[in-house]
Amino acid sequence: DTGVSQDPRHKITKRGQNVTFRCDPISEHNRLYWYRQTLGQGPEFLTYFQNEAQLEKSRLLSDRFSAERPKGSFSTLEIQRTEQGDSAMYLCASSPGVTDAGYTFGSGTRLTVV
Amino acid sequence: AQSVTQLDSHVSVSEGTPVLLRCNYSSSYSPSLFWYVQHPNKGLQLLLKYTSAATLVKGINGFEAEFKKSETSFHLTKPSAHMSDAAEYFCVVSDRANAGKSTFGDGTTLTVKP
């Protein structure tokens, strides 16, 4: 068990381009979460999965954002037609599926849109 | 609905003196409460958690937090600050109504002076 892995660590993209991030959770964890963190703010919830089912999406997640978790293993977060306001740290976390377990976070993917 | 308010955005202490980081929460149900720490350029790490057992919770690196339902507070303390404690600290609430989705506070930056 190597923890939660995120790839890439950094991504610089031009406005209007599409980007995709990957998260590999702890293998025993059936819940996977995506959060977004901007400078000076706490992480904001984007979406979460229980196994392969996407159970909730935040209103922050516009139609340009889509997330998948095929087969309940790794997850991808895609942003289409990126905007400068999408620049942020994108955090992935996993948990064993009970409310009081807490999360294990990955190191995040820092997205810069130029 | 659940929410968290971290009462201080910045706290500065001298090495060897006590640390107090304040957190108030709001939850419609019996909450689980957490503190996470984020060191510069590092991922978020779980410090400690309250899950309806003992109200005084001990975590890693000598930190403690006390759940006070009457005050809806979950303040983080440490008797003696160390230089390595300098980091960003996040108070987090989660309840069953939100299926394990956690809401983060905006964070408190702890500075430790030599």
Interface residues (C-beta under 8 A of the other chain):
Chain A: R31 Y33 Y35 G40 Q41 G42 P43 E44 F45 Y48 L55 E56 L91 A93 S95 G97 V98 T99 D100 A101 G102 Y103 T104 F105 G106 S107 G108
Chain B: S32 F34 Y36 K42 G43 L44 Q45 L46 K49 T51 S52 F90 S94 D95 R96 A99 G100 K101 S102 T103 F104 G105 D106 G107
